[in-house]
Amino acid sequence: QVAPEEFKTSISRVNACLRKNLPVNVKWLLCGCLCCCCTLGCSLWPVVCLNKRTRRSIQKLLEWENNRLYHKLGLHWKLSKRKCETSNMMEYVSI
């Protein structure tokens, strides 16, 4: 239903958003883990906030893509939380 070029453009936009935010999140996570004992876990709070901001920006991007193209075709993209297949951790996937 969607041209391959349009799909590739949509995926590229999502990947660009992740590429921009992921290095910052990883740096804060490492810093938070190193200081976790001294700060009683409070050093991990920036990581939680950054992850929430990244998730919101992806959700806004998907909503923009839906309004721009996919709703006209009867499709809808969204982020969904699900359990990982290999562990008990949760992950976000686009469906």
HTML snippet that shows the backbone in 3Dmol.js (N, CA, C, O; Angstrom):
<script src="https://3Dmol.org/build/3Dmol-min.js"></script>
<div id="view" style="width:600px;height:400px;position:relative"></div>
<script>
const pdb = `
ATOM      1  N   GLN A   1       0.807  -1.204   0.000  1.00  0.00           N
ATOM      2  CA  GLN A   1       0.000   0.000   0.000  1.00  0.00           C
ATOM      3  C   GLN A   1       0.849   1.265   0.000  1.00  0.00           C
ATOM      4  O   GLN A   1       0.382   2.324  -0.420  1.00  0.00           O
ATOM      5  N   VAL A   2       2.087   1.165   0.466  1.00  0.00           N
ATOM      6  CA  VAL A   2       2.965   2.330   0.544  1.00  0.00           C
ATOM      7  C   VAL A   2       4.133   2.119  -0.416  1.00  0.00           C
ATOM      8  O   VAL A   2       4.678   1.021  -0.529  1.00  0.00           O
ATOM      9  N   ALA A   3       4.498   3.184  -1.094  1.00  0.00           N
ATOM     10  CA  ALA A   3       5.654   3.098  -1.994  1.00  0.00           C
ATOM     11  C   ALA A   3       6.917   2.832  -1.172  1.00  0.00           C
ATOM     12  O   ALA A   3       7.057   3.358  -0.068  1.00  0.00           O
ATOM     13  N   PRO A   4       7.821   2.034  -1.692  1.00  0.00           N
ATOM     14  CA  PRO A   4       9.048   1.731  -0.947  1.00  0.00           C
ATOM     15  C   PRO A   4       9.838   2.988  -0.562  1.00  0.00           C
ATOM     16  O   PRO A   4      10.467   3.031   0.495  1.00  0.00           O
ATOM     17  N   GLU A   5       9.801   3.999  -1.418  1.00  0.00           N
ATOM     18  CA  GLU A   5      10.523   5.240  -1.117  1.00  0.00           C
ATOM     19  C   GLU A   5       9.913   5.954   0.090  1.00  0.00           C
ATOM     20  O   GLU A   5      10.632   6.481   0.938  1.00  0.00           O
ATOM     21  N   GLU A   6       8.582   5.965   0.156  1.00  0.00           N
ATOM     22  CA  GLU A   6       7.903   6.604   1.285  1.00  0.00           C
ATOM     23  C   GLU A   6       8.197   5.857   2.586  1.00  0.00           C
ATOM     24  O   GLU A   6       8.462   6.476   3.617  1.00  0.00           O
ATOM     25  N   PHE A   7       8.149   4.532   2.533  1.00  0.00           N
ATOM     26  CA  PHE A   7       8.449   3.728   3.713  1.00  0.00           C
ATOM     27  C   PHE A   7       9.882   3.961   4.170  1.00  0.00           C
ATOM     28  O   PHE A   7      10.146   4.124   5.361  1.00  0.00           O
ATOM     29  N   LYS A   8      10.804   3.975   3.213  1.00  0.00           N
ATOM     30  CA  LYS A   8      12.216   4.197   3.537  1.00  0.00           C
ATOM     31  C   LYS A   8      12.412   5.574   4.155  1.00  0.00           C
ATOM     32  O   LYS A   8      13.197   5.718   5.093  1.00  0.00           O
ATOM     33  N   THR A   9      11.714   6.589   3.650  1.00  0.00           N
ATOM     34  CA  THR A   9      11.819   7.934   4.203  1.00  0.00           C
ATOM     35  C   THR A   9      11.299   7.966   5.634  1.00  0.00           C
ATOM     36  O   THR A   9      11.911   8.587   6.503  1.00  0.00           O
ATOM     37  N   SER A  10      10.186   7.307   5.883  1.00  0.00           N
ATOM     38  CA  SER A  10       9.619   7.270   7.238  1.00  0.00           C
ATOM     39  C   SER A  10      10.576   6.593   8.215  1.00  0.00           C
ATOM     40  O   SER A  10      10.820   7.103   9.309  1.00  0.00           O
ATOM     41  N   ILE A  11      11.108   5.459   7.822  1.00  0.00           N
ATOM     42  CA  ILE A  11      12.039   4.730   8.681  1.00  0.00           C
ATOM     43  C   ILE A  11      13.314   5.539   8.892  1.00  0.00           C
ATOM     44  O   ILE A  11      13.876   5.526   9.987  1.00  0.00           O
ATOM     45  N   SER A  12      13.775   6.234   7.870  1.00  0.00           N
ATOM     46  CA  SER A  12      14.970   7.069   7.994  1.00  0.00           C
ATOM     47  C   SER A  12      14.754   8.192   9.003  1.00  0.00           C
ATOM     48  O   SER A  12      15.668   8.534   9.753  1.00  0.00           O
ATOM     49  N   ARG A  13      13.562   8.762   9.026  1.00  0.00           N
ATOM     50  CA  ARG A  13      13.265   9.828   9.997  1.00  0.00           C
ATOM     51  C   ARG A  13      13.282   9.295  11.424  1.00  0.00           C
ATOM     52  O   ARG A  13      13.817   9.943  12.324  1.00  0.00           O
ATOM     53  N   VAL A  14      12.704   8.128  11.631  1.00  0.00           N
ATOM     54  CA  VAL A  14      12.713   7.525  12.968  1.00  0.00           C
ATOM     55  C   VAL A  14      14.147   7.191  13.379  1.00  0.00           C
ATOM     56  O   VAL A  14      14.548   7.467  14.510  1.00  0.00           O
ATOM     57  N   ASN A  15      14.914   6.605  12.477  1.00  0.00           N
ATOM     58  CA  ASN A  15      16.303   6.258  12.772  1.00  0.00           C
ATOM     59  C   ASN A  15      17.144   7.497  13.055  1.00  0.00           C
ATOM     60  O   ASN A  15      18.017   7.462  13.923  1.00  0.00           O
ATOM     61  N   ALA A  16      16.900   8.588  12.342  1.00  0.00           N
ATOM     62  CA  ALA A  16      17.640   9.826  12.579  1.00  0.00           C
ATOM     63  C   ALA A  16      17.345  10.374  13.976  1.00  0.00           C
ATOM     64  O   ALA A  16      18.245  10.862  14.660  1.00  0.00           O
ATOM     65  N   CYS A  17      16.110  10.292  14.386  1.00  0.00           N
ATOM     66  CA  CYS A  17      15.733  10.738  15.729  1.00  0.00           C
ATOM     67  C   CYS A  17      16.445   9.893  16.787  1.00  0.00           C
ATOM     68  O   CYS A  17      16.971  10.429  17.763  1.00  0.00           O
ATOM     69  N   LEU A  18      16.461   8.590  16.595  1.00  0.00           N
ATOM     70  CA  LEU A  18      17.148   7.708  17.537  1.00  0.00           C
ATOM     71  C   LEU A  18      18.657   7.939  17.511  1.00  0.00           C
ATOM     72  O   LEU A  18      19.304   7.951  18.558  1.00  0.00           O
ATOM     73  N   ARG A  19      19.213   8.120  16.324  1.00  0.00           N
ATOM     74  CA  ARG A  19      20.650   8.353  16.179  1.00  0.00           C
ATOM     75  C   ARG A  19      21.074   9.629  16.897  1.00  0.00           C
ATOM     76  O   ARG A  19      22.173   9.706  17.445  1.00  0.00           O
ATOM     77  N   LYS A  20      20.193  10.629  16.889  1.00  0.00           N
ATOM     78  CA  LYS A  20      20.498  11.897  17.540  1.00  0.00           C
ATOM     79  C   LYS A  20      20.435  11.771  19.065  1.00  0.00           C
ATOM     80  O   LYS A  20      21.257  12.366  19.763  1.00  0.00           O
ATOM     81  N   ASN A  21      19.485  11.016  19.584  1.00  0.00           N
ATOM     82  CA  ASN A  21      19.254  10.957  21.021  1.00  0.00           C
ATOM     83  C   ASN A  21      20.000   9.849  21.744  1.00  0.00           C
ATOM     84  O   ASN A  21      20.319  10.003  22.923  1.00  0.00           O
ATOM     85  N   LEU A  22      20.284   8.759  21.092  1.00  0.00           N
ATOM     86  CA  LEU A  22      20.873   7.603  21.765  1.00  0.00           C
ATOM     87  C   LEU A  22      22.251   7.862  22.380  1.00  0.00           C
ATOM     88  O   LEU A  22      22.466   7.451  23.520  1.00  0.00           O
ATOM     89  N   PRO A  23      23.194   8.514  21.699  1.00  0.00           N
ATOM     90  CA  PRO A  23      24.506   8.737  22.333  1.00  0.00           C
ATOM     91  C   PRO A  23      24.422   9.542  23.630  1.00  0.00           C
ATOM     92  O   PRO A  23      25.153   9.265  24.581  1.00  0.00           O
ATOM     93  N   VAL A  24      23.543  10.527  23.673  1.00  0.00           N
ATOM     94  CA  VAL A  24      23.378  11.328  24.883  1.00  0.00           C
ATOM     95  C   VAL A  24      22.821  10.459  26.006  1.00  0.00           C
ATOM     96  O   VAL A  24      23.287  10.538  27.142  1.00  0.00           O
ATOM     97  N   ASN A  25      21.834   9.637  25.693  1.00  0.00           N
ATOM     98  CA  ASN A  25      21.236   8.758  26.700  1.00  0.00           C
ATOM     99  C   ASN A  25      22.261   7.777  27.261  1.00  0.00           C
ATOM    100  O   ASN A  25      22.275   7.518  28.464  1.00  0.00           O
ATOM    101  N   VAL A  26      23.119   7.229  26.401  1.00  0.00           N
ATOM    102  CA  VAL A  26      24.120   6.259  26.836  1.00  0.00           C
ATOM    103  C   VAL A  26      25.148   6.926  27.744  1.00  0.00           C
ATOM    104  O   VAL A  26      25.555   6.341  28.747  1.00  0.00           O
ATOM    105  N   LYS A  27      25.572   8.140  27.408  1.00  0.00           N
ATOM    106  CA  LYS A  27      26.539   8.853  28.253  1.00  0.00           C
ATOM    107  C   LYS A  27      25.966   9.116  29.640  1.00  0.00           C
ATOM    108  O   LYS A  27      26.645   8.918  30.647  1.00  0.00           O
ATOM    109  N   TRP A  28      24.713   9.563  29.689  1.00  0.00           N
ATOM    110  CA  TRP A  28      24.076   9.812  30.983  1.00  0.00           C
ATOM    111  C   TRP A  28      23.879   8.516  31.761  1.00  0.00           C
ATOM    112  O   TRP A  28      23.984   8.511  32.988  1.00  0.00           O
ATOM    113  N   LEU A  29      23.597   7.423  31.069  1.00  0.00           N
ATOM    114  CA  LEU A  29      23.427   6.131  31.740  1.00  0.00           C
ATOM    115  C   LEU A  29      24.734   5.680  32.373  1.00  0.00           C
ATOM    116  O   LEU A  29      24.747   5.239  33.522  1.00  0.00           O
ATOM    117  N   LEU A  30      25.827   5.785  31.637  1.00  0.00           N
ATOM    118  CA  LEU A  30      27.131   5.399  32.189  1.00  0.00           C
ATOM    119  C   LEU A  30      27.498   6.273  33.387  1.00  0.00           C
ATOM    120  O   LEU A  30      27.962   5.773  34.411  1.00  0.00           O
ATOM    121  N   CYS A  31      27.290   7.561  33.252  1.00  0.00           N
ATOM    122  CA  CYS A  31      27.572   8.484  34.351  1.00  0.00           C
ATOM    123  C   CYS A  31      26.684   8.164  35.557  1.00  0.00           C
ATOM    124  O   CYS A  31      27.151   8.155  36.696  1.00  0.00           O
ATOM    125  N   GLY A  32      25.413   7.906  35.297  1.00  0.00           N
ATOM    126  CA  GLY A  32      24.488   7.575  36.375  1.00  0.00           C
ATOM    127  C   GLY A  32      24.846   6.287  37.075  1.00  0.00           C
ATOM    128  O   GLY A  32      24.724   6.192  38.296  1.00  0.00           O
ATOM    129  N   CYS A  33      25.288   5.289  36.324  1.00  0.00           N
ATOM    130  CA  CYS A  33      25.674   4.017  36.930  1.00  0.00           C
ATOM    131  C   CYS A  33      26.930   4.160  37.789  1.00  0.00           C
ATOM    132  O   CYS A  33      27.038   3.535  38.844  1.00  0.00           O
ATOM    133  N   LEU A  34      27.874   4.980  37.340  1.00  0.00           N
ATOM    134  CA  LEU A  34      29.106   5.193  38.107  1.00  0.00           C
ATOM    135  C   LEU A  34      28.831   5.915  39.416  1.00  0.00           C
ATOM    136  O   LEU A  34      29.484   5.646  40.425  1.00  0.00           O
ATOM    137  N   CYS A  35      27.881   6.818  39.407  1.00  0.00           N
ATOM    138  CA  CYS A  35      27.592   7.625  40.597  1.00  0.00           C
ATOM    139  C   CYS A  35      26.407   7.105  41.394  1.00  0.00           C
ATOM    140  O   CYS A  35      25.997   7.742  42.365  1.00  0.00           O
ATOM    141  N   CYS A  36      25.858   5.989  41.017  1.00  0.00           N
ATOM    142  CA  CYS A  36      24.621   5.486  41.614  1.00  0.00           C
ATOM    143  C   CYS A  36      24.750   5.253  43.123  1.00  0.00           C
ATOM    144  O   CYS A  36      23.848   5.615  43.879  1.00  0.00           O
ATOM    145  N   CYS A  37      25.835   4.668  43.560  1.00  0.00           N
ATOM    146  CA  CYS A  37      26.009   4.377  44.990  1.00  0.00           C
ATOM    147  C   CYS A  37      26.113   5.655  45.814  1.00  0.00           C
ATOM    148  O   CYS A  37      25.577   5.734  46.919  1.00  0.00           O
ATOM    149  N   CYS A  38      26.801   6.652  45.274  1.00  0.00           N
ATOM    150  CA  CYS A  38      26.990   7.908  46.008  1.00  0.00           C
ATOM    151  C   CYS A  38      25.711   8.746  46.072  1.00  0.00           C
ATOM    152  O   CYS A  38      25.507   9.494  47.028  1.00  0.00           O
ATOM    153  N   THR A  39      24.864   8.624  45.073  1.00  0.00           N
ATOM    154  CA  THR A  39      23.669   9.477  44.999  1.00  0.00           C
ATOM    155  C   THR A  39      22.393   8.730  45.369  1.00  0.00           C
ATOM    156  O   THR A  39      21.291   9.258  45.216  1.00  0.00           O
ATOM    157  N   LEU A  40      22.542   7.512  45.851  1.00  0.00           N
ATOM    158  CA  LEU A  40      21.395   6.675  46.228  1.00  0.00           C
ATOM    159  C   LEU A  40      20.403   6.490  45.077  1.00  0.00           C
ATOM    160  O   LEU A  40      19.193   6.434  45.298  1.00  0.00           O
ATOM    161  N   GLY A  41      20.911   6.397  43.867  1.00  0.00           N
ATOM    162  CA  GLY A  41      20.080   6.153  42.689  1.00  0.00           C
ATOM    163  C   GLY A  41      19.562   7.393  42.006  1.00  0.00           C
ATOM    164  O   GLY A  41      19.001   7.294  40.915  1.00  0.00           O
ATOM    165  N   CYS A  42      19.728   8.559  42.604  1.00  0.00           N
ATOM    166  CA  CYS A  42      19.218   9.804  42.007  1.00  0.00           C
ATOM    167  C   CYS A  42      19.953  10.179  40.721  1.00  0.00           C
ATOM    168  O   CYS A  42      19.427  10.930  39.900  1.00  0.00           O
ATOM    169  N   SER A  43      21.163   9.660  40.545  1.00  0.00           N
ATOM    170  CA  SER A  43      21.922   9.989  39.337  1.00  0.00           C
ATOM    171  C   SER A  43      21.333   9.321  38.097  1.00  0.00           C
ATOM    172  O   SER A  43      21.709   9.665  36.976  1.00  0.00           O
ATOM    173  N   LEU A  44      20.428   8.384  38.280  1.00  0.00           N
ATOM    174  CA  LEU A  44      19.783   7.734  37.136  1.00  0.00           C
ATOM    175  C   LEU A  44      18.546   8.492  36.668  1.00  0.00           C
ATOM    176  O   LEU A  44      17.988   8.169  35.620  1.00  0.00           O
ATOM    177  N   TRP A  45      18.112   9.489  37.423  1.00  0.00           N
ATOM    178  CA  TRP A  45      16.917  10.243  37.069  1.00  0.00           C
ATOM    179  C   TRP A  45      17.039  10.937  35.705  1.00  0.00           C
ATOM    180  O   TRP A  45      16.075  10.912  34.941  1.00  0.00           O
ATOM    181  N   PRO A  46      18.190  11.562  35.361  1.00  0.00           N
ATOM    182  CA  PRO A  46      18.293  12.162  34.017  1.00  0.00           C
ATOM    183  C   PRO A  46      18.096  11.163  32.888  1.00  0.00           C
ATOM    184  O   PRO A  46      17.564  11.514  31.835  1.00  0.00           O
ATOM    185  N   VAL A  47      18.517   9.928  33.098  1.00  0.00           N
ATOM    186  CA  VAL A  47      18.350   8.892  32.074  1.00  0.00           C
ATOM    187  C   VAL A  47      16.870   8.605  31.858  1.00  0.00           C
ATOM    188  O   VAL A  47      16.425   8.446  30.722  1.00  0.00           O
ATOM    189  N   VAL A  48      16.118   8.538  32.934  1.00  0.00           N
ATOM    190  CA  VAL A  48      14.679   8.292  32.835  1.00  0.00           C
ATOM    191  C   VAL A  48      14.006   9.419  32.066  1.00  0.00           C
ATOM    192  O   VAL A  48      13.164   9.177  31.202  1.00  0.00           O
ATOM    193  N   CYS A  49      14.386  10.662  32.389  1.00  0.00           N
ATOM    194  CA  CYS A  49      13.800  11.822  31.705  1.00  0.00           C
ATOM    195  C   CYS A  49      14.181  11.858  30.228  1.00  0.00           C
ATOM    196  O   CYS A  49      13.340  12.153  29.378  1.00  0.00           O
ATOM    197  N   LEU A  50      15.434  11.563  29.920  1.00  0.00           N
ATOM    198  CA  LEU A  50      15.874  11.562  28.520  1.00  0.00           C
ATOM    199  C   LEU A  50      15.177  10.461  27.726  1.00  0.00           C
ATOM    200  O   LEU A  50      14.804  10.669  26.572  1.00  0.00           O
ATOM    201  N   ASN A  51      15.002   9.300  28.334  1.00  0.00           N
ATOM    202  CA  ASN A  51      14.307   8.219  27.633  1.00  0.00           C
ATOM    203  C   ASN A  51      12.855   8.584  27.367  1.00  0.00           C
ATOM    204  O   ASN A  51      12.317   8.274  26.304  1.00  0.00           O
ATOM    205  N   LYS A  52      12.224   9.239  28.326  1.00  0.00           N
ATOM    206  CA  LYS A  52      10.840   9.667  28.140  1.00  0.00           C
ATOM    207  C   LYS A  52      10.751  10.714  27.027  1.00  0.00           C
ATOM    208  O   LYS A  52       9.821  10.692  26.220  1.00  0.00           O
ATOM    209  N   ARG A  53      11.728  11.632  26.988  1.00  0.00           N
ATOM    210  CA  ARG A  53      11.745  12.658  25.940  1.00  0.00           C
ATOM    211  C   ARG A  53      11.944  12.030  24.567  1.00  0.00           C
ATOM    212  O   ARG A  53      11.296  12.430  23.600  1.00  0.00           O
ATOM    213  N   THR A  54      12.839  11.045  24.477  1.00  0.00           N
ATOM    214  CA  THR A  54      13.074  10.359  23.205  1.00  0.00           C
ATOM    215  C   THR A  54      11.822   9.625  22.752  1.00  0.00           C
ATOM    216  O   THR A  54      11.462   9.673  21.576  1.00  0.00           O
ATOM    217  N   ARG A  55      11.158   8.945  23.682  1.00  0.00           N
ATOM    218  CA  ARG A  55       9.927   8.224  23.353  1.00  0.00           C
ATOM    219  C   ARG A  55       8.846   9.189  22.864  1.00  0.00           C
ATOM    220  O   ARG A  55       8.137   8.890  21.903  1.00  0.00           O
ATOM    221  N   ARG A  56       8.717  10.339  23.518  1.00  0.00           N
ATOM    222  CA  ARG A  56       7.726  11.325  23.079  1.00  0.00           C
ATOM    223  C   ARG A  56       8.052  11.875  21.693  1.00  0.00           C
ATOM    224  O   ARG A  56       7.152  12.080  20.878  1.00  0.00           O
ATOM    225  N   SER A  57       9.326  12.111  21.425  1.00  0.00           N
ATOM    226  CA  SER A  57       9.683  12.650  20.108  1.00  0.00           C
ATOM    227  C   SER A  57       9.407  11.622  19.008  1.00  0.00           C
ATOM    228  O   SER A  57       8.994  11.993  17.909  1.00  0.00           O
ATOM    229  N   ILE A  58       9.628  10.341  19.290  1.00  0.00           N
ATOM    230  CA  ILE A  58       9.306   9.297  18.310  1.00  0.00           C
ATOM    231  C   ILE A  58       7.791   9.222  18.115  1.00  0.00           C
ATOM    232  O   ILE A  58       7.319   9.083  16.987  1.00  0.00           O
ATOM    233  N   GLN A  59       7.033   9.313  19.200  1.00  0.00           N
ATOM    234  CA  GLN A  59       5.575   9.283  19.090  1.00  0.00           C
ATOM    235  C   GLN A  59       5.055  10.465  18.273  1.00  0.00           C
ATOM    236  O   GLN A  59       4.147  10.304  17.458  1.00  0.00           O
ATOM    237  N   LYS A  60       5.625  11.646  18.489  1.00  0.00           N
ATOM    238  CA  LYS A  60       5.221  12.822  17.705  1.00  0.00           C
ATOM    239  C   LYS A  60       5.582  12.645  16.243  1.00  0.00           C
ATOM    240  O   LYS A  60       4.805  13.003  15.358  1.00  0.00           O
ATOM    241  N   LEU A  61       6.750  12.096  15.988  1.00  0.00           N
ATOM    242  CA  LEU A  61       7.176  11.859  14.613  1.00  0.00           C
ATOM    243  C   LEU A  61       6.253  10.861  13.922  1.00  0.00           C
ATOM    244  O   LEU A  61       5.872  11.064  12.770  1.00  0.00           O
ATOM    245  N   LEU A  62       5.892   9.779  14.621  1.00  0.00           N
ATOM    246  CA  LEU A  62       4.987   8.795  14.033  1.00  0.00           C
ATOM    247  C   LEU A  62       3.604   9.394  13.792  1.00  0.00           C
ATOM    248  O   LEU A  62       2.965   9.092  12.785  1.00  0.00           O
ATOM    249  N   GLU A  63       3.143  10.237  14.706  1.00  0.00           N
ATOM    250  CA  GLU A  63       1.846  10.888  14.510  1.00  0.00           C
ATOM    251  C   GLU A  63       1.889  11.819  13.300  1.00  0.00           C
ATOM    252  O   GLU A  63       0.933  11.887  12.528  1.00  0.00           O
ATOM    253  N   TRP A  64       3.010  12.540  13.138  1.00  0.00           N
ATOM    254  CA  TRP A  64       3.171  13.418  11.978  1.00  0.00           C
ATOM    255  C   TRP A  64       3.160  12.589  10.688  1.00  0.00           C
ATOM    256  O   TRP A  64       2.511  12.964   9.712  1.00  0.00           O
ATOM    257  N   GLU A  65       3.879  11.465  10.687  1.00  0.00           N
ATOM    258  CA  GLU A  65       3.893  10.581   9.521  1.00  0.00           C
ATOM    259  C   GLU A  65       2.493  10.035   9.236  1.00  0.00           C
ATOM    260  O   GLU A  65       2.079   9.946   8.080  1.00  0.00           O
ATOM    261  N   ASN A  66       1.771   9.671  10.293  1.00  0.00           N
ATOM    262  CA  ASN A  66       0.400   9.179  10.114  1.00  0.00           C
ATOM    263  C   ASN A  66      -0.467  10.240   9.450  1.00  0.00           C
ATOM    264  O   ASN A  66      -1.188   9.952   8.494  1.00  0.00           O
ATOM    265  N   ASN A  67      -0.396  11.471   9.961  1.00  0.00           N
ATOM    266  CA  ASN A  67      -1.222  12.552   9.394  1.00  0.00           C
ATOM    267  C   ASN A  67      -0.802  12.898   7.970  1.00  0.00           C
ATOM    268  O   ASN A  67      -1.640  13.228   7.131  1.00  0.00           O
ATOM    269  N   ARG A  68       0.495  12.822   7.702  1.00  0.00           N
ATOM    270  CA  ARG A  68       1.015  13.190   6.389  1.00  0.00           C
ATOM    271  C   ARG A  68       0.649  12.171   5.321  1.00  0.00           C
ATOM    272  O   ARG A  68       0.316  12.541   4.195  1.00  0.00           O
ATOM    273  N   LEU A  69       0.708  10.879   5.671  1.00  0.00           N
ATOM    274  CA  LEU A  69       0.578   9.864   4.632  1.00  0.00           C
ATOM    275  C   LEU A  69      -0.278   8.659   5.020  1.00  0.00           C
ATOM    276  O   LEU A  69      -1.184   8.277   4.279  1.00  0.00           O
ATOM    277  N   TYR A  70      -0.001   8.073   6.156  1.00  0.00           N
ATOM    278  CA  TYR A  70      -0.534   6.747   6.444  1.00  0.00           C
ATOM    279  C   TYR A  70      -2.032   6.723   6.738  1.00  0.00           C
ATOM    280  O   TYR A  70      -2.699   5.747   6.395  1.00  0.00           O
ATOM    281  N   HIS A  71      -2.580   7.766   7.362  1.00  0.00           N
ATOM    282  CA  HIS A  71      -4.026   7.773   7.616  1.00  0.00           C
ATOM    283  C   HIS A  71      -4.814   7.809   6.308  1.00  0.00           C
ATOM    284  O   HIS A  71      -5.911   7.257   6.227  1.00  0.00           O
ATOM    285  N   LYS A  72      -4.261   8.451   5.296  1.00  0.00           N
ATOM    286  CA  LYS A  72      -4.932   8.498   3.989  1.00  0.00           C
ATOM    287  C   LYS A  72      -5.032   7.108   3.364  1.00  0.00           C
ATOM    288  O   LYS A  72      -5.915   6.835   2.551  1.00  0.00           O
ATOM    289  N   LEU A  73      -4.099   6.232   3.765  1.00  0.00           N
ATOM    290  CA  LEU A  73      -4.073   4.871   3.224  1.00  0.00           C
ATOM    291  C   LEU A  73      -4.756   3.864   4.151  1.00  0.00           C
ATOM    292  O   LEU A  73      -4.783   2.668   3.862  1.00  0.00           O
ATOM    293  N   GLY A  74      -5.304   4.352   5.263  1.00  0.00           N
ATOM    294  CA  GLY A  74      -5.974   3.467   6.201  1.00  0.00           C
ATOM    295  C   GLY A  74      -5.014   2.743   7.133  1.00  0.00           C
ATOM    296  O   GLY A  74      -5.370   1.714   7.707  1.00  0.00           O
ATOM    297  N   LEU A  75      -3.805   3.263   7.291  1.00  0.00           N
ATOM    298  CA  LEU A  75      -2.805   2.655   8.171  1.00  0.00           C
ATOM    299  C   LEU A  75      -2.549   3.575   9.360  1.00  0.00           C
ATOM    300  O   LEU A  75      -2.841   4.770   9.310  1.00  0.00           O
ATOM    301  N   HIS A  76      -2.001   3.002  10.429  1.00  0.00           N
ATOM    302  CA  HIS A  76      -1.692   3.792  11.618  1.00  0.00           C
ATOM    303  C   HIS A  76      -0.464   3.201  12.293  1.00  0.00           C
ATOM    304  O   HIS A  76      -0.446   2.016  12.626  1.00  0.00           O
ATOM    305  N   TRP A  77       0.562   4.020  12.494  1.00  0.00           N
ATOM    306  CA  TRP A  77       1.764   3.608  13.204  1.00  0.00           C
ATOM    307  C   TRP A  77       1.688   4.123  14.624  1.00  0.00           C
ATOM    308  O   TRP A  77       1.192   5.222  14.872  1.00  0.00           O
ATOM    309  N   LYS A  78       2.185   3.319  15.563  1.00  0.00           N
ATOM    310  CA  LYS A  78       2.281   3.764  16.946  1.00  0.00           C
ATOM    311  C   LYS A  78       3.359   2.956  17.652  1.00  0.00           C
ATOM    312  O   LYS A  78       3.775   1.898  17.179  1.00  0.00           O
ATOM    313  N   LEU A  79       3.802   3.475  18.792  1.00  0.00           N
ATOM    314  CA  LEU A  79       4.738   2.747  19.630  1.00  0.00           C
ATOM    315  C   LEU A  79       3.946   1.880  20.590  1.00  0.00           C
ATOM    316  O   LEU A  79       2.933   2.310  21.141  1.00  0.00           O
ATOM    317  N   SER A  80       4.410   0.674  20.781  1.00  0.00           N
ATOM    318  CA  SER A  80       3.746  -0.240  21.690  1.00  0.00           C
ATOM    319  C   SER A  80       4.791  -0.888  22.579  1.00  0.00           C
ATOM    320  O   SER A  80       5.879  -1.237  22.120  1.00  0.00           O
ATOM    321  N   LYS A  81       4.459  -1.047  23.846  1.00  0.00           N
ATOM    322  CA  LYS A  81       5.364  -1.681  24.791  1.00  0.00           C
ATOM    323  C   LYS A  81       5.059  -3.176  24.799  1.00  0.00           C
ATOM    324  O   LYS A  81       3.901  -3.585  24.881  1.00  0.00           O
ATOM    325  N   ARG A  82       6.118  -3.985  24.712  1.00  0.00           N
ATOM    326  CA  ARG A  82       5.926  -5.433  24.786  1.00  0.00           C
ATOM    327  C   ARG A  82       7.114  -6.074  25.488  1.00  0.00           C
ATOM    328  O   ARG A  82       8.179  -5.469  25.613  1.00  0.00           O
ATOM    329  N   LYS A  83       6.922  -7.283  25.937  1.00  0.00           N
ATOM    330  CA  LYS A  83       7.968  -8.024  26.621  1.00  0.00           C
ATOM    331  C   LYS A  83       8.944  -8.595  25.598  1.00  0.00           C
ATOM    332  O   LYS A  83       8.529  -9.114  24.561  1.00  0.00           O
ATOM    333  N   CYS A  84      10.233  -8.501  25.887  1.00  0.00           N
ATOM    334  CA  CYS A  84      11.251  -9.076  25.000  1.00  0.00           C
ATOM    335  C   CYS A  84      11.092 -10.592  24.938  1.00  0.00           C
ATOM    336  O   CYS A  84      10.676 -11.226  25.908  1.00  0.00           O
ATOM    337  N   GLU A  85      11.423 -11.150  23.803  1.00  0.00           N
ATOM    338  CA  GLU A  85      11.296 -12.590  23.624  1.00  0.00           C
ATOM    339  C   GLU A  85      12.371 -13.363  24.381  1.00  0.00           C
ATOM    340  O   GLU A  85      12.139 -14.499  24.795  1.00  0.00           O
ATOM    341  N   THR A  86      13.546 -12.761  24.565  1.00  0.00           N
ATOM    342  CA  THR A  86      14.668 -13.483  25.157  1.00  0.00           C
ATOM    343  C   THR A  86      14.882 -13.196  26.637  1.00  0.00           C
ATOM    344  O   THR A  86      15.679 -13.877  27.282  1.00  0.00           O
ATOM    345  N   SER A  87      14.185 -12.197  27.193  1.00  0.00           N
ATOM    346  CA  SER A  87      14.371 -11.866  28.604  1.00  0.00           C
ATOM    347  C   SER A  87      13.078 -11.295  29.165  1.00  0.00           C
ATOM    348  O   SER A  87      12.071 -11.207  28.463  1.00  0.00           O
ATOM    349  N   ASN A  88      13.115 -10.914  30.422  1.00  0.00           N
ATOM    350  CA  ASN A  88      11.945 -10.338  31.075  1.00  0.00           C
ATOM    351  C   ASN A  88      11.850  -8.826  30.889  1.00  0.00           C
ATOM    352  O   ASN A  88      10.950  -8.195  31.443  1.00  0.00           O
ATOM    353  N   MET A  89      12.751  -8.243  30.129  1.00  0.00           N
ATOM    354  CA  MET A  89      12.752  -6.800  29.925  1.00  0.00           C
ATOM    355  C   MET A  89      11.619  -6.394  28.978  1.00  0.00           C
ATOM    356  O   MET A  89      11.093  -7.207  28.219  1.00  0.00           O
ATOM    357  N   MET A  90      11.264  -5.108  29.049  1.00  0.00           N
ATOM    358  CA  MET A  90      10.247  -4.552  28.163  1.00  0.00           C
ATOM    359  C   MET A  90      10.940  -3.737  27.078  1.00  0.00           C
ATOM    360  O   MET A  90      12.012  -3.176  27.304  1.00  0.00           O
ATOM    361  N   GLU A  91      10.327  -3.674  25.903  1.00  0.00           N
ATOM    362  CA  GLU A  91      10.865  -2.880  24.803  1.00  0.00           C
ATOM    363  C   GLU A  91       9.721  -2.176  24.105  1.00  0.00           C
ATOM    364  O   GLU A  91       8.564  -2.585  24.203  1.00  0.00           O
ATOM    365  N   TYR A  92      10.066  -1.097  23.389  1.00  0.00           N
ATOM    366  CA  TYR A  92       9.077  -0.388  22.584  1.00  0.00           C
ATOM    367  C   TYR A  92       9.294  -0.774  21.132  1.00  0.00           C
ATOM    368  O   TYR A  92      10.423  -0.787  20.641  1.00  0.00           O
ATOM    369  N   VAL A  93       8.201  -1.088  20.452  1.00  0.00           N
ATOM    370  CA  VAL A  93       8.254  -1.444  19.042  1.00  0.00           C
ATOM    371  C   VAL A  93       7.236  -0.605  18.291  1.00  0.00           C
ATOM    372  O   VAL A  93       6.222  -0.201  18.860  1.00  0.00           O
ATOM    373  N   SER A  94       7.496  -0.345  17.032  1.00  0.00           N
ATOM    374  CA  SER A  94       6.515   0.364  16.216  1.00  0.00           C
ATOM    375  C   SER A  94       5.642  -0.662  15.526  1.00  0.00           C
ATOM    376  O   SER A  94       6.130  -1.614  14.917  1.00  0.00           O
ATOM    377  N   ILE A  95       4.347  -0.451  15.634  1.00  0.00           N
ATOM    378  CA  ILE A  95       3.404  -1.363  14.983  1.00  0.00           C
ATOM    379  C   ILE A  95       2.460  -0.558  14.117  1.00  0.00           C
ATOM    380  O   ILE A  95       1.578  -1.125  13.472  1.00  0.00           O
TER     381      ILE A  95
END
`;
const viewer = $3Dmol.createViewer("view");
viewer.addModel(pdb, "pdb");
viewer.setStyle({}, {cartoon: {color: "spectrum"}});
viewer.zoomTo();
viewer.render();
</script>
